Amino acid sequence: MDFTRTRLAAYLLPLGLFFAAINTGVIFLVHAEYASWRHLTPVALDPVHHAWSGTVFALVIPLAVVSAVLAVVMLFLRHPRLPWSSVLAGAGLQAVIMATSILMWPRWQEEIGRTEVLGAAYESIMDTHWLRVALMTAYSVLVLAQTLVLVRKPA
């Protein structure tokens, strides 16, 4: 890898860490918001859920996409001090995050919006959302470890 690509890879990793950390913070806030829905009346749930879907499209999805794109770019611009296995693990975690985000939670959210009550769909979200929290936290820890490897002085 030439000097310019190595330098670019060195700049991409802290950027990836920045977005991974933001996504982790956001997902913890999302989880807390989901838990708070138990305390809403059916009348109050509709506007809260509607506002929440706007937040997802304006904030959550764009941040997640940027994080996933950076993980894919790292496959092509891997810094020479980072093992392939860690870069592949990061891309794999992002793939799982995206797949579960697309296949699991949207249909339950749609059902909540359609029925305007917290029932089986809400319970499914709350029973499985820990997986999303764990995946995003694991990805952040991995990117933090990669960044620490990169900033450490070579022996």
C-alpha positions as a printed Julia matrix, in Angstrom:
155×3 Matrix{Float64}:
   0.0     0.0    0.0
   1.5     3.33  -0.97
   1.95    6.22   1.44
  -1.14    8.15   0.26
  -3.46    5.16   0.67
  -1.98    4.38   4.07
  -2.52    7.96   5.16
  -6.12    7.93   3.84
  -6.77    4.68   5.72
  -5.39    6.29   8.88
  -7.88    9.15   8.53
 -10.84    6.91   7.74
 -10.56    4.87  10.92
 -11.15    7.74  13.4
 -14.01    8.87  11.19
 -15.43    5.35  11.39
 -15.0     5.4   15.16
 -16.84    8.73  15.34
 -19.86    7.36  13.47
 -19.78    4.02  15.31
 -19.8     5.82  18.66
 -22.67    8.08  17.58
 -24.66    5.06  16.38
 -24.08    3.3   19.69
 -25.29    6.32  21.64
 -28.3     6.69  19.37
 -29.26    3.02  19.69
 -29.15    3.24  23.5
 -31.43    6.3   23.3
 -33.72    4.44  20.89
 -33.95    1.55  23.32
 -34.84    3.91  26.17
 -37.48    5.58  23.99
 -38.99    2.22  23.06
 -39.19    1.3   26.74
 -40.93    4.59  27.52
 -43.73    3.79  25.09
 -45.23    1.45  27.72
 -46.29    4.53  29.64
 -48.18    6.17  26.78
 -51.92    6.11  26.38
 -53.21    4.87  23.01
 -54.13    8.47  22.14
 -50.6     9.7   22.88
 -48.89    6.77  21.13
 -49.9     7.76  17.6
 -48.19   11.19  17.5
 -45.14    9.87  19.35
 -44.8     6.93  16.96
 -45.34    9.17  13.93
 -42.67   11.63  15.14
 -40.35    8.72  15.85
 -40.6     7.41  12.3
 -39.53   10.84  11.05
 -36.48   10.72  13.33
 -35.57    7.29  11.99
 -35.55    8.49   8.39
 -33.83   11.81   9.14
 -31.21   10.68  11.66
 -30.92    6.98  12.43
 -30.83    5.56   8.9
 -28.37    8.12   7.45
 -25.95    7.61  10.36
 -26.18    3.83  10.03
 -25.59    3.99   6.28
 -22.5     6.18   6.7
 -21.11    3.76   9.29
 -21.75    0.77   7.03
 -20.2     2.49   4.01
 -17.08    3.33   6.02
 -16.8    -0.33   7.07
 -16.95   -1.39   3.42
 -14.42    1.27   2.38
 -12.07   -0.06   5.05
 -12.08   -3.38   3.18
 -10.47   -1.59   0.24
  -8.35    0.87   2.22
  -7.21   -1.28   5.11
  -4.3     0.2    7.0
  -1.32   -2.19   6.89
  -1.17   -2.38  10.7
  -4.74   -3.68  10.9
  -5.25   -7.42  10.5
  -7.62   -8.48   7.74
  -9.62  -10.44  10.28
 -10.55   -7.3   12.21
 -11.57   -5.41   9.06
 -13.62   -8.41   7.87
 -15.23   -8.69  11.31
 -16.22   -5.01  11.14
 -17.79   -5.42   7.71
 -19.5    -8.6    8.89
 -20.95   -6.87  11.94
 -22.23   -4.05   9.74
 -23.82   -6.58   7.38
 -25.62   -8.25  10.29
 -26.7    -4.86  11.66
 -28.13   -3.88   8.28
 -29.79   -7.25   7.63
 -31.5    -7.38  11.02
 -32.47   -3.7   10.78
 -34.17   -4.32   7.44
 -35.69   -7.74   8.13
 -36.88   -7.51  11.73
 -37.86   -4.19  13.23
 -39.53   -2.24  10.38
 -42.46   -4.64  10.03
 -43.13   -4.48  13.76
 -42.9    -0.68  13.71
 -45.32   -0.62  10.77
 -47.76   -2.8   12.69
 -47.6    -0.48  15.72
 -48.29    2.49  13.44
 -51.21    0.7   11.79
 -52.87   -0.62  14.94
 -51.93    2.3   17.24
 -51.65   -0.09  20.18
 -48.75   -1.81  21.89
 -49.28   -5.51  21.42
 -47.33   -8.41  20.04
 -45.33   -6.21  17.64
 -44.11   -4.02  20.5
 -43.25   -7.06  22.6
 -41.28   -8.47  19.64
 -39.3    -5.23  19.4
 -38.55   -5.18  23.11
 -37.66   -8.89  23.16
 -35.13   -8.52  20.33
 -33.86   -4.95  20.4
 -31.05   -5.93  22.78
 -29.53   -7.68  19.73
 -29.25   -4.39  17.85
 -27.79   -2.67  20.91
 -25.24   -5.48  21.33
 -24.24   -5.51  17.65
 -23.7    -1.76  17.47
 -21.82   -1.74  20.76
 -19.6    -4.61  19.57
 -18.89   -2.77  16.33
 -17.92    0.38  18.25
 -15.6    -1.58  20.52
 -14.0    -3.25  17.49
 -13.4     0.09  15.74
 -12.05    1.55  19.0
  -9.61   -1.37  19.25
  -8.57   -0.86  15.62
  -8.0     2.83  16.25
  -5.89    2.08  19.33
  -3.77   -0.33  17.27
  -3.29    2.38  14.68
  -2.3     5.18  17.09
   0.05    2.97  19.1
   3.69    3.56  18.24
   5.1     0.63  16.24
   7.76   -1.31  18.13
